[in-house]
Amino acid sequence: MLLCMASNQQTRPGIGELAKDTARRRIGVVMGEVGGRVQIRPVGGGREWDAMPNHVVAPSAREELSARLAVRNGNSRDGL
């Protein structure tokens, strides 16, 4: 049985998924939730930041591709 989500319903990305913090305009990976805030880590690694749950959404396909490509380019420059 295939369940479809109504187009007006959105789910917040889960742990390990890419997410966009609309307040900071940054994309990262959801690491968890503590104290009512979502912890997000930059895609290429680094220090996590806290985001309010209502500011965390799934990135668009274009934003996701851009974030992943930036990491790849950085790794290429660093010889990884």
N, C-alpha and C positions, 0 to 999 in steps of 0.2 A: 504494500500500500504506500503510495507516494503522498506525502503531506506537503502542501504548499503554504508558504507564509504570505499573509496579506502584504501588499506593497507598502502599506503605511506602518507596518511593524518592523522595528529594527532591533537586533540583538547586539549587545556589547560583545566585542571580541573576548575570547576566553584565554586562559593561561597558555602561553606559547604561540599565540597568534599575533599578527601585526595589528597595530592600533594607531589611530591618530588622536592626539590630544589637541582638540580644536582651540583651547585657550592659549596654548604655546605654539600652535602650528608646527608640531613635531610629530614624527612617526617613530615608533619603536615596538618592542615586543613586550606583551603583557607578562609580568613576572609573578603577580599575585595581587591580593587585596588585604590591606591591614587598616584598621581604624576607619573604615568607610571610604578609603581612598584606594585608587588603583596605582600599583607600582609599574612603571614602564622603563625599559632599558633601551638605549639607542640600538639600532639594528646592527651596527658594527661593533658593539660592545661599549662599555663605559659605565658611568655612574647612573643609577636609576633616579627617576624623579617621580613625585607623587602627582596624580591628577584626580580631579573630582570626577566621579563616575558619569555624571551627565555631560562631561566634556570629552568622553572617550567614545569614539566611533570607529567603524571599519574604514580603512583608507580606500580610495577609489583604485581601480586597476592601474591607472596612470601613476598615482602617488606611490603605490606599492612597487611598481617597476622602477620608478625613479630612485626610491630608497635602496632597493637591492642593487641597482646599477652603481650607485655612488659607493657602496661598500666594495663591490667588485673592482671598481676603478682605483680605490684607495689601496686595496690589497695588491693590485697590479703594480702600482707605483712603489710599494714597499717591498716588492719582490716575493710576495707570498703566493 
